[in-house]
Amino acid sequence: MLHDPSHYVSPSVAEEIRLKQNDREILRRLASELAAVAALPVHREKARLWQKLNDLQSERPMVWINEICWNEMNVGDELTLACEHPWARDQERELRRTLYQWRHLPGDMVVSDHLDCPLAIHSTDFGIIEDVDVVKTDDTNEIVSRHFKIQIRDFDDLDKIRMPVITHDEKATAFQFHAMCDVYEGIMPVRMTGQSHIWFTPWDYLIRWWGIEEAMIDMVDRPELVHAGVERMVDAWMSELDQFEAQHLLALDNNNTRIGSGGYGYTRELPGKDFDPGHVRSQNMWGCSNAQIFSEVSPDMHWEFALKHDLRWLSRWGMTYYGCCEPLDRKVEMLKRIPNLRKVSASPWCNAERIISGFGGDYVLSHKPSPAILAEDAWHPDRARAAIRDFLQKTGGRCHVELIMKDISTVRYQPQRLWEWTQIATEEAEKFAK
């Protein structure tokens, strides 16, 4: 994650990675299993279907699951870590999770035929992090309730938001790349990978420092302050993006990279005709934005205090995705003002008929079935199927749809619920093939 509003992310440590033989054997065994999965021809077909979806030539709805409550997923020790070295445990965790998802909830996932070694990129971040009181209901779950303490009250406080500085520790990258190549030699190739898709969402950060109620009132009482705050956040992200481009640190995301809050980024329209393989630029990639806190804000105010500012960022990218949890069915005309928009989030709080009729077949609808059905006392697969089918029937076959199950806080420690939901969604998507 490029930024985490809850804490500062420390730079990578440039040091040689030395593993015990047992750690090496565990990683090589898992990588061998993954290599066998990656070699299956189904992944090429799934990639083709994702590309057709994003190019507005979809053959059927696509299905993907993300933001999984991994703390509740372990069955038969499939996710139990056995490595000792911290670096090896990080590698093991990702290998085990990928294999687990493939076995139990694949949907239309695409498994890469290589392993990524992320460049050791560090951002100094925005100079301010959230100050919160936290309440937990499950100590094993990262999802918690937060009460934000106000840090921005007036113009002078906006100076707390700093311009990030990007650095790449080439020695740290070299150590990690060497370790991966050594461990996985003869099993899977390793590729160095720069910063791919960037989650741009100024308001998700601002309300943590500003306060939700306070920000909503200030849009009416002190609009100049709000505009100045949003502009400073956009300036910070733009400064960071300029550094990524200048240092040649960006990586393409028209592949099995998650785009916005939706699915994969496969498309023939990117990286575009002006692409220089030696220098990836934002115009070769997907951009995104959202303003989740604006769920009950009018379209005019949403435009004025969010999207109008976002356009400076969105215009830098080849194609864009907009939205997350906020209902956007009453803001269709506003969103159509984004010139390079391709995908729109259709959250569980949208009016399905309104958002379907508003966007039709001119955009991809990233439909998010409610994860609440997985959290109830009893599991009702029939209701899960009915909800998916109802949305797809309302499209009348004229829309390009991805079904994205995300924000999964809990499955009540019954992972089979999510396995079954995935199978149901896959079956229903196949029934609506064109």
TAQUITA-V885421 format. One record per pair of residues at least 6 apart in sequence whose ideal C-beta (glycine too) atoms are under 7 Angstrom apart, sorted by the first residue. I is the first residue (numbers start at 1). J is the second residue. D is the distance in Angstrom with one decimal. If there is no record, write none. Layout:
I,J,D / I,J,D
This chain:
2,123,6.2 / 2,195,6.7 / 2,198,6.1 / 3,123,6.8 / 3,125,5.8 / 5,129,6.2 / 5,130,5.3 / 5,205,5.3 / 5,208,5.3 / 6,129,6.5 / 6,130,5.6 / 7,129,6.0 / 8,125,5.8 / 8,129,6.3 / 9,125,7.0 / 11,122,4.1 / 11,169,6.3 / 12,120,3.8 / 12,122,6.9 / 12,169,5.6 / 12,172,4.0 / 13,172,6.5 / 14,169,5.6 / 14,171,3.9 / 14,172,4.0 / 14,175,6.0 / 15,175,6.3 / 16,175,5.7 / 17,87,5.2 / 17,175,5.9 / 17,176,6.8 / 17,179,3.9 / 19,85,5.4 / 19,88,5.5 / 20,84,6.4 / 23,83,4.5 / 23,84,5.9 / 23,85,5.4 / 23,88,4.2 / 24,183,5.7 / 26,82,5.4 / 26,83,5.5 / 26,92,6.3 / 27,88,6.2 / 27,91,5.6 / 27,92,6.2 / 27,95,7.0 / 27,183,5.2 / 28,183,6.5 / 28,184,7.0 / 28,187,6.2 / 30,92,6.6 / 30,95,4.1 / 30,96,6.5 / 30,99,6.8 / 31,95,6.4 / 31,184,5.1 / 31,187,4.7 / 31,188,5.5 / 32,187,5.5 / 33,99,5.8 / 34,95,6.0 / 34,98,6.2 / 34,99,6.0 / 34,111,6.9 / 34,188,6.9 / 35,187,5.4 / 35,188,5.0 / 37,102,5.4 / 37,111,5.2 / 38,111,4.6 / 38,112,6.3 / 38,113,4.6 / 43,110,5.0 / 43,111,5.6 / 46,108,5.0 / 46,110,4.9 / 47,110,5.2 / 47,266,5.5 / 49,59,6.0 / 49,62,6.2 / 49,108,6.7 / 50,62,6.0 / 50,108,6.9 / 50,263,6.8 / 50,264,4.7 / 50,266,4.0 / 51,266,4.0 / 51,267,5.9 / 51,268,6.2 / 52,58,5.5 / 52,59,5.5 / 53,62,5.4 / 53,364,6.2 / 53,400,5.6 / 53,402,6.3 / 54,266,5.9 / 54,267,4.2 / 54,342,6.7 / 54,364,6.2 / 55,267,5.6 / 55,268,5.6 / 55,269,6.5 / 56,361,6.8 / 56,400,5.6 / 58,400,4.2 / 59,433,6.1 / 59,434,5.7 / 60,429,5.6 / 60,430,6.3 / 60,432,5.9 / 60,433,3.9 / 60,434,6.5 / 61,392,6.3 / 61,401,4.2 / 61,402,6.5 / 61,403,5.7 / 61,429,4.1 / 61,432,5.7 / 62,108,4.7 / 62,263,6.0 / 62,402,4.6 / 62,429,6.9 / 63,107,3.6 / 63,108,5.1 / 63,403,4.9 / 63,422,7.0 / 63,425,4.7 / 63,426,5.3 / 63,429,5.3 / 64,107,5.1 / 64,108,5.9 / 64,109,6.4 / 64,263,4.5 / 64,402,6.7 / 64,404,5.6 / 65,105,5.2 / 65,107,5.7 / 65,405,4.7 / 65,418,7.0 / 65,422,6.0 / 66,258,6.4 / 66,404,6.7 / 66,406,4.8 / 67,406,4.3 / 67,407,5.4 / 67,408,5.9 / 68,408,5.5 / 69,141,6.4 / 69,408,5.0 / 69,409,6.1 / 69,410,5.6 / 69,411,6.3 / 70,79,6.8 / 70,97,6.6 / 71,140,4.1 / 71,141,5.4 / 72,410,6.3 / 72,411,5.5 / 72,413,4.8 / 72,415,6.2 / 73,79,6.1 / 73,100,6.7 / 73,415,4.7 / 74,80,6.4 / 75,415,5.9 / 78,96,6.5 / 78,100,5.3 / 79,96,5.2 / 79,97,6.9 / 79,100,6.0 / 81,89,5.2 / 81,92,5.4 / 81,93,6.3 / 83,89,4.8 / 83,92,4.7 / 87,179,6.9 / 98,111,6.7 / 101,109,6.1 / 102,109,6.6 / 102,111,6.3 / 104,419,4.6 / 105,418,5.6 / 105,419,5.5 / 105,422,4.0 / 107,422,5.3 / 107,425,6.6 / 107,426,6.0 / 110,256,4.2 / 110,264,6.5 / 112,256,6.2 / 114,188,5.9 / 114,189,4.6 / 114,190,6.7 / 114,191,5.2 / 115,180,6.3 / 115,184,6.1 / 115,188,5.1 / 115,190,5.0 / 116,191,5.9 / 116,193,4.2 / 117,176,5.7 / 117,177,4.7 / 117,180,5.1 / 117,190,5.3 / 117,191,6.7 / 117,192,5.2 / 117,193,6.5 / 118,193,5.5 / 119,168,5.7 / 119,173,5.1 / 119,192,6.1 / 119,193,6.8 / 119,194,5.1 / 119,249,6.4 / 120,168,6.5 / 120,169,4.2 / 120,172,3.6 / 120,173,4.5 / 120,176,6.8 / 121,166,6.6 / 121,168,5.3 / 121,195,5.8 / 121,249,5.9 / 122,167,5.3 / 122,169,6.9 / 123,164,4.7 / 123,166,5.5 / 123,240,6.3 / 124,164,5.2 / 124,165,4.6 / 125,164,5.8 / 126,161,5.4 / 126,162,6.0 / 126,164,6.4 / 126,205,6.9 / 126,236,5.6 / 127,160,6.1 / 127,161,6.1 / 127,162,3.0 / 128,151,6.4 / 128,160,4.6 / 128,161,6.0 / 128,209,5.9 / 130,148,6.0 / 130,208,4.1 / 130,209,6.8 / 131,149,4.2 / 131,151,6.2 / 132,146,4.5 / 132,147,6.2 / 132,148,5.5 / 132,149,6.6 / 133,147,4.3 / 134,144,4.9 / 134,146,5.8 / 135,144,6.5 / 135,145,4.3 / 136,144,5.0 / 143,409,5.0 / 148,208,5.2 / 148,211,6.1 / 150,210,6.8 / 150,211,4.6 / 150,214,6.3 / 151,157,6.7 / 151,160,6.6 / 151,209,4.5 / 152,158,6.7 / 152,160,7.0 / 152,209,4.8 / 152,210,4.7 / 152,229,6.7 / 155,225,6.1 / 155,228,6.5 / 158,228,6.0 / 158,229,5.7 / 158,232,5.3 / 161,232,5.0 / 161,233,6.5 / 161,236,6.1 / 163,235,7.0 / 163,236,5.5 / 163,239,4.6 / 164,236,6.0 / 164,239,6.5 / 164,240,4.6 / 166,240,6.0 / 166,243,4.0 / 166,244,6.2 / 166,247,6.6 / 168,247,6.2 / 168,249,5.9 / 173,192,6.6 / 177,190,6.6 / 177,192,5.9 / 180,190,4.5 / 181,190,5.1 / 184,190,6.0 / 193,251,5.1 / 194,249,4.6 / 194,250,5.5 / 194,251,3.9 / 195,244,5.6 / 195,249,5.4 / 195,250,5.6 / 195,251,6.3 / 196,251,4.5 / 196,253,4.4 / 196,257,5.0 / 197,253,4.3 / 197,257,5.2 / 197,258,6.6 / 197,259,5.8 / 197,265,6.8 / 197,286,5.8 / 199,288,6.8 / 200,237,5.7 / 200,287,6.8 / 200,288,6.1 / 200,289,5.1 / 200,313,5.5 / 201,289,6.3 / 201,290,5.3 / 202,230,5.7 / 202,233,3.9 / 202,234,6.2 / 203,291,4.5 / 203,293,5.2 / 203,294,6.8 / 203,306,6.1 / 204,292,6.3 / 205,233,6.5 / 206,215,6.5 / 206,229,5.9 / 206,233,6.2 / 207,215,5.5 / 207,293,5.1 / 212,293,6.3 / 215,226,6.9 / 218,225,5.8 / 218,226,5.2 / 219,226,5.2 / 219,301,6.2 / 219,305,5.5 / 226,305,5.7 / 230,305,6.4 / 230,309,4.6 / 231,309,6.2 / 234,309,5.3 / 234,312,5.6 / 234,313,6.0 / 237,313,6.1 / 238,312,6.6 / 238,313,6.5 / 241,282,6.1 / 241,316,6.6 / 244,250,5.1 / 245,281,5.5 / 245,282,6.5 / 248,279,5.5 / 250,280,4.2 / 250,281,6.8 / 250,282,6.9 / 250,285,6.7 / 251,280,6.1 / 252,271,5.7 / 252,280,5.8 / 252,284,6.3 / 252,285,6.3 / 253,259,6.6 / 253,265,4.6 / 253,285,5.2 / 253,286,5.3 / 254,265,5.0 / 254,266,6.1 / 254,267,5.2 / 254,270,4.1 / 254,271,6.4 / 255,265,6.3 / 255,266,6.3 / 256,264,5.0 / 257,264,6.7 / 257,265,5.1 / 258,264,6.9 / 259,265,4.4 / 259,286,4.8 / 259,288,6.5 / 259,321,5.1 / 259,343,6.8 / 260,288,3.7 / 260,321,3.2 / 260,343,6.6 / 260,345,7.0 / 261,323,7.0 / 261,324,4.3 / 261,345,5.6 / 261,366,7.0 / 261,406,6.6 / 262,321,6.0 / 262,343,5.7 / 262,345,6.7 / 262,366,3.7 / 262,402,5.9 / 262,404,5.5 / 263,366,6.9 / 263,402,4.5 / 263,404,5.8 / 265,286,5.1 / 267,319,6.9 / 269,319,6.4 / 270,284,6.1 / 270,285,6.6 / 270,318,5.0 / 270,319,6.3 / 271,284,3.6 / 272,283,6.5 / 272,284,5.7 / 272,318,5.5 / 274,283,7.0 / 275,284,5.2 / 282,316,4.4 / 282,317,5.3 / 283,316,6.8 / 283,317,6.6 / 283,318,5.2 / 284,318,5.8 / 285,317,5.9 / 285,318,6.0 / 286,317,6.2 / 286,318,7.0 / 286,319,5.4 / 286,320,6.7 / 286,321,6.3 / 287,313,6.6 / 287,314,5.4 / 287,316,6.4 / 287,317,3.0 / 287,320,4.5 / 288,320,6.1 / 288,321,4.2 / 288,322,6.8 / 289,310,4.4 / 289,313,6.4 / 289,314,6.0 / 289,322,5.9 / 290,322,6.4 / 290,323,5.1 / 290,324,4.2 / 290,326,6.5 / 291,302,6.5 / 291,306,4.0 / 291,326,6.4 / 292,324,5.1 / 292,325,5.0 / 292,326,4.8 / 294,302,5.0 / 294,306,5.9 / 294,326,5.7 / 295,326,4.6 / 295,327,5.9 / 295,349,6.9 / 299,330,6.3 / 299,331,4.7 / 299,334,4.8 / 302,331,6.0 / 302,334,6.3 / 303,334,5.2 / 307,334,6.3 / 314,320,5.0 / 314,338,5.8 / 314,340,6.9 / 317,340,6.5 / 318,340,6.7 / 319,340,5.5 / 319,342,4.6 / 320,338,6.0 / 320,340,5.1 / 320,341,5.3 / 320,342,6.5 / 321,342,6.9 / 321,343,4.2 / 322,335,5.8 / 322,338,6.3 / 322,341,6.1 / 322,344,5.7 / 322,345,6.9 / 323,344,5.6 / 323,345,3.0 / 324,345,5.5 / 325,347,5.0 / 326,347,6.5 / 327,347,5.8 / 327,349,4.2 / 327,350,4.7 / 328,335,6.4 / 328,344,6.3 / 328,345,6.6 / 328,350,6.5 / 328,355,6.6 / 329,350,4.4 / 329,351,4.5 / 329,354,4.0 / 329,355,3.9 / 329,358,6.6 / 332,355,7.0 / 332,358,3.4 / 332,359,6.3 / 335,341,6.2 / 335,344,6.2 / 341,363,6.5 / 342,363,6.2 / 342,364,6.1 / 343,363,6.5 / 343,364,4.2 / 343,366,5.4 / 344,359,6.0 / 344,363,5.4 / 344,365,6.2 / 344,366,6.6 / 345,366,4.9 / 345,368,6.6 / 346,355,5.2 / 346,365,4.8 / 346,366,6.2 / 346,367,4.5 / 346,368,6.6 / 347,368,5.0 / 348,368,5.8 / 348,369,6.7 / 348,370,3.9 / 352,391,5.5 / 352,394,5.1 / 353,394,5.9 / 355,365,6.9 / 356,394,5.6 / 356,395,5.4 / 356,399,5.9 / 359,365,6.1 / 360,398,6.1 / 360,399,6.6 / 361,398,5.0 / 361,399,5.7 / 361,400,6.3 / 364,400,4.6 / 364,402,6.5 / 365,399,5.4 / 365,400,6.8 / 365,401,5.1 / 366,402,5.3 / 366,404,5.7 / 367,391,5.7 / 367,401,5.6 / 367,402,6.8 / 367,403,5.6 / 367,404,6.9 / 368,404,5.4 / 368,406,6.2 / 369,387,5.8 / 369,388,6.0 / 369,403,6.4 / 369,405,6.0 / 371,405,6.3 / 371,407,5.2 / 371,408,4.8 / 371,409,6.9 / 373,380,6.6 / 373,383,6.2 / 373,384,5.3 / 374,408,6.2 / 374,411,4.8 / 374,417,5.1 / 374,418,6.2 / 374,421,6.6 / 375,409,6.4 / 375,410,5.0 / 375,412,6.5 / 379,414,6.7 / 379,417,4.8 / 381,420,5.5 / 381,424,6.1 / 384,421,5.4 / 384,424,5.6 / 385,424,4.9 / 385,428,6.4 / 388,403,6.5 / 388,424,6.7 / 388,425,5.6 / 388,428,4.7 / 389,428,5.4 / 392,401,6.8 / 392,428,6.3 / 392,432,4.9 / 395,401,6.2 / 397,432,6.6 / 397,434,6.3 / 403,425,5.2 / 403,429,6.3 / 405,421,6.4 / 408,418,6.8 / 411,417,4.6 / 411,418,5.3
